[in-house]
Amino acid sequence: MNILILSGHPRQQSFTHALSKAYQEGAQLAGAQTSLVSLSNIQLGNQTDSPLPSQSSWTADMKALWQEMKAADHVVIAHPLWWGSMPGELKMLFDRLLVSGTAYQYQQGKAFPKGLLADRTAELIMTSDTPDWYYRFGYCSAQTNLMKNQILKFIGLKPVRSTHISPVRNMSDIARAKKLEQVKNMAFKYSSRQQKSAA
């Protein structure tokens, strides 16, 4: 099993990145092949004059990430919740990387496109200061639904598992350590189960 983990926080020294590393450690203990890519290390380049986003504007980092996505059986995306959504840099990455003809393709006579990353699964790990109960009932899990249905499933990644870790603002070091261990164990169990079913 090949797992790509995208740490979607603009700063590498973050709890989000620590959770991404914990996931990687758990998956590796189960024997999975893993690749951890940090948003903070991806050069997005400058906007181009092209009327539509395409591979022509990709930087070397973006090309490398796309190859990792195509090679993965399971894609894990970890990110914080900022102003009800993902960080702007992560949204920019998706806008410029997941382009028509590469990540999805519209078909003649059909309203919805074909996702070109089919036969792969995905997982979301999101941190926030918003309590989980309010995120689910007050905000209707809006960002999770956006990521699942309007991005990941749109390009063919499904099913999509999700984990919401909150509130992190006043989370103690002990509580954070427990969450890191929880994510590590979650990755180990999932990777072990998937590899057994594929054997």
C-alpha positions as CSV (number, residue, x, y, z in Angstrom):
1,M,0.0,0.0,0.0
2,N,1.3,3.4,-1.0
3,I,0.1,6.4,1.1
4,L,0.6,10.1,0.3
5,I,0.3,12.4,3.3
6,L,-0.1,16.1,2.5
7,S,0.5,18.4,5.5
8,G,-1.6,21.3,4.5
9,H,-0.4,24.0,7.0
10,P,1.6,26.9,5.6
11,R,4.0,26.6,8.5
12,Q,5.9,23.4,9.1
13,Q,6.3,23.9,12.8
14,S,2.6,23.2,13.5
15,F,0.4,20.7,15.3
16,T,-1.0,19.8,11.8
17,H,2.4,18.8,10.6
18,A,3.0,16.8,13.8
19,L,-0.2,14.9,13.2
20,S,0.9,14.2,9.6
21,K,4.2,12.8,10.9
22,A,2.3,10.7,13.4
23,Y,0.1,9.3,10.7
24,Q,3.2,8.5,8.6
25,E,4.8,6.6,11.6
26,G,1.7,4.5,12.2
27,A,1.3,3.6,8.5
28,Q,5.0,2.7,8.2
29,L,4.7,0.4,11.3
30,A,2.0,-1.5,9.4
31,G,4.3,-1.9,6.5
32,A,2.9,0.7,4.1
33,Q,5.0,2.8,1.8
34,T,4.6,6.5,2.7
35,S,5.5,9.9,1.4
36,L,5.0,13.0,3.5
37,V,4.8,16.3,1.6
38,S,4.5,19.6,3.4
39,L,2.7,22.6,1.9
40,S,5.3,24.8,3.5
41,N,7.9,23.4,1.2
42,I,5.9,23.6,-2.1
43,Q,6.8,26.4,-4.4
44,L,3.5,27.5,-6.0
45,G,5.1,30.0,-8.4
46,N,3.6,33.2,-9.6
47,Q,0.2,33.5,-11.4
48,T,0.5,33.3,-15.1
49,D,-1.4,35.1,-17.9
50,S,-3.0,31.8,-19.0
51,P,-6.8,32.2,-19.2
52,L,-7.2,28.7,-17.7
53,P,-5.1,26.8,-15.1
54,S,-3.1,24.1,-16.7
55,Q,0.1,22.0,-16.2
56,S,2.0,24.7,-18.0
57,S,2.1,26.8,-14.8
58,W,3.2,24.0,-12.5
59,T,6.4,24.4,-10.6
60,A,8.8,21.4,-10.1
61,D,7.3,20.9,-6.6
62,M,3.8,20.7,-8.0
63,K,4.9,18.2,-10.7
64,A,6.5,16.0,-8.1
65,L,3.4,16.2,-5.9
66,W,1.2,15.2,-8.8
67,Q,3.4,12.1,-9.5
68,E,3.0,11.2,-5.8
69,M,-0.8,11.5,-6.0
70,K,-0.9,9.3,-9.1
71,A,1.2,6.7,-7.4
72,A,-0.7,6.7,-4.1
73,D,-3.4,4.1,-3.2
74,H,-4.5,6.4,-0.3
75,V,-4.3,10.2,0.0
76,V,-4.3,11.8,3.4
77,I,-4.7,15.6,3.7
78,A,-4.2,17.3,7.1
79,H,-5.0,21.0,7.5
80,P,-6.3,23.6,10.0
81,L,-9.7,25.2,9.8
82,W,-9.1,29.0,9.2
83,W,-12.1,31.3,8.8
84,G,-14.4,28.3,8.1
85,S,-12.2,26.8,5.4
86,M,-8.7,25.7,4.5
87,P,-5.6,27.9,4.4
88,G,-5.4,30.1,1.3
89,E,-2.2,28.5,0.2
90,L,-3.8,25.0,0.2
91,K,-6.7,26.3,-1.8
92,M,-4.3,27.8,-4.3
93,L,-2.5,24.5,-4.6
94,F,-5.8,22.7,-5.4
95,D,-6.9,25.4,-7.8
96,R,-3.7,25.1,-9.8
97,L,-2.9,21.4,-9.4
98,L,-6.4,19.7,-9.9
99,V,-7.1,21.0,-13.4
100,S,-9.4,19.8,-16.1
101,G,-7.9,17.1,-18.3
102,T,-5.5,16.0,-15.6
103,A,-7.5,15.5,-12.4
104,Y,-11.0,15.3,-14.0
105,Q,-12.5,15.2,-17.5
106,Y,-15.9,16.4,-18.7
107,Q,-17.6,13.9,-21.0
108,Q,-19.9,14.6,-23.9
109,G,-23.6,14.6,-22.8
110,K,-22.9,14.2,-19.1
111,A,-23.4,16.9,-16.5
112,F,-20.7,15.7,-14.2
113,P,-17.1,14.9,-15.0
114,K,-15.1,11.7,-14.6
115,G,-12.6,11.8,-11.8
116,L,-9.2,10.7,-13.2
117,L,-7.9,9.6,-9.8
118,A,-10.4,6.8,-9.4
119,D,-9.5,3.6,-7.5
120,R,-7.9,5.5,-4.7
121,T,-9.2,6.4,-1.3
122,A,-8.7,9.5,0.8
123,E,-8.7,10.7,4.4
124,L,-9.0,14.1,6.0
125,I,-7.5,15.2,9.3
126,M,-8.6,18.7,10.3
127,T,-7.7,20.7,13.4
128,S,-9.7,23.7,14.7
129,D,-10.5,25.8,17.7
130,T,-14.2,25.3,17.1
131,P,-15.6,22.5,19.3
132,D,-16.6,19.5,17.3
133,W,-20.2,19.6,18.4
134,Y,-20.6,23.2,17.2
135,Y,-18.7,22.5,13.9
136,R,-21.1,19.6,13.2
137,F,-24.4,21.3,14.3
138,G,-23.7,25.0,14.0
139,Y,-21.6,24.9,10.8
140,C,-23.0,21.7,9.4
141,S,-19.5,20.3,8.9
142,A,-19.2,22.7,5.9
143,Q,-15.5,22.4,5.2
144,T,-15.4,18.6,5.6
145,N,-18.3,18.4,3.1
146,L,-16.6,20.7,0.7
147,M,-13.4,18.7,0.8
148,K,-15.2,15.4,0.5
149,N,-17.7,16.2,-2.2
150,Q,-16.5,19.2,-4.2
151,I,-12.8,18.3,-4.3
152,L,-11.8,14.7,-3.5
153,K,-14.8,12.8,-4.8
154,F,-14.9,15.2,-7.8
155,I,-11.5,13.9,-8.9
156,G,-12.3,10.3,-8.1
157,L,-11.0,9.8,-4.6
158,K,-13.5,7.8,-2.5
159,P,-14.5,6.7,0.0
160,V,-13.2,9.6,2.2
161,R,-12.7,9.2,5.9
162,S,-12.5,12.2,8.2
163,T,-11.2,13.1,11.6
164,H,-11.8,16.4,13.4
165,I,-9.4,17.3,16.2
166,S,-10.6,20.2,18.4
167,P,-10.4,22.6,20.2
168,V,-6.6,22.9,19.9
169,R,-6.1,26.5,21.1
170,N,-5.8,25.6,24.8
171,M,-5.0,21.9,24.4
172,S,-2.4,20.8,26.9
173,D,0.9,19.1,25.9
174,I,-0.5,15.9,27.4
175,A,-3.7,16.1,25.4
176,R,-1.8,16.8,22.2
177,A,0.5,13.8,22.8
178,K,-2.6,11.7,23.2
179,K,-4.0,13.0,19.9
180,L,-0.7,12.2,18.2
181,E,-0.8,8.7,19.5
182,Q,-4.5,8.4,18.5
183,V,-3.7,9.4,14.9
184,K,-0.7,7.1,14.8
185,N,-2.8,4.1,16.0
186,M,-5.6,5.1,13.5
187,A,-3.1,5.0,10.6
188,F,-1.6,1.7,11.8
189,K,-5.0,0.0,12.0
190,Y,-6.3,1.3,8.7
191,S,-3.1,0.4,6.9
192,S,-3.0,-3.0,8.4
193,R,-6.6,-3.7,7.5
194,Q,-6.2,-2.5,3.9
195,Q,-3.1,-4.5,3.3
196,K,-4.7,-7.7,4.7
197,S,-7.7,-7.2,2.4
198,A,-5.4,-6.7,-0.6
199,A,-3.3,-9.8,0.2
